[in-house]
Amino acid sequence: MPLSDDQKLRYQRNILIPGFGEEAQAKLAAARVAIVGLGGLGSPAAFYLAAAGVGELGLFDPDIVELSNLQRQVLHATPDLGRPKAVSAAETIARLNPEVRTTTAQLRLAEANAREALDGYDVVVEATDNFAAKFLLNDVCLDLGKPLAVAGILSLSGQAQFIVPGAVPCLRCAVADVPEGVPTTSEEGVLGAVPGILGSIEALEVIRWIVGLWRPRADGTGALHSVDGETMRLNTLRVRRRPTCRCARLWSTP
Ligand SMILES: [Zn+2]
């Protein structure tokens, strides 16, 4: 569908990007993205995906907004305390860009419900606060063949990986199984700007994939982006395929 005059203005700075144009904008408008977790990572991811004009966002989070969330979970504001994050997020997005359709689910994704919940989406943003959920979403997205943006944060540092099943290594290629004894942000804190960066990287990867800017590397490796807010080192590590990984069956080349 051609863009309206208002859409041409709203998305003018997208459309002007060399290689982007109205065609890429139309791809964003047709895309359906699930965001699992509407906290520190999910907030910037949802904001930038909505602002960019992604057609539909599925907003998943079982929790309510608490006072200790507000130093980083910028989708939510003080009047939202005690309200479901999914509802608060949908209202914030509606104020930013009423063109975006939102579906809200005050739901914790688990083995029993994740496949059905994510089935209708083109791509998934993992923005949870625990390793078990990250690995669950990795495995479900491998099964469903859906691209997945994963990120993790703690204190002043964070990492992000974008997984396209069969095209780049998965989370388990980088970390074979749920690591033991890793502290959480409720134990070691997190500065809000850190998930701000990592969640923005997730949004950028998703947009790149939707509009066709994303390309796999010829050598089959993936990228693990890391941010160290203490030293301000930004790194990209290469992730190799692990031949015994559950994603190995999806690779067409050895
Ligand atoms: Zn793998």
Boltz pocket constraint, residues with backbone or C-beta under 6 A from the ligand:
constraints:
  - pocket:
      binder: B
      contacts: [[A, 169], [A, 170], [A, 171], [A, 172], [A, 173], [A, 174], [A, 242], [A, 245], [A, 246], [A, 247], [A, 248]]
      max_distance: 6.0
